[in-house]
């Protein structure tokens, strides 16, 4: 099973399980998922832009993809 970290690129996380990752990111206010630039940003970089704790989002994603 794949795991994400703060260094995982948004695009990589979406490739792991788009159906589970998109709602988490959108729910945290990260509505730029479709933006080409966001595909090359790490989760930590995107969280910094949005003022979100990357550890929280990584934990939520890993829990969701592990289910």
Buried (B, 14 or more C-beta within 10 A) or exposed (E): EEEBBBEBBBEBBBEBBEEBBBEBBEEBEBEBBEEEEBBEBBBBBBBEEBEBEBEEBBEBBBEBBEE
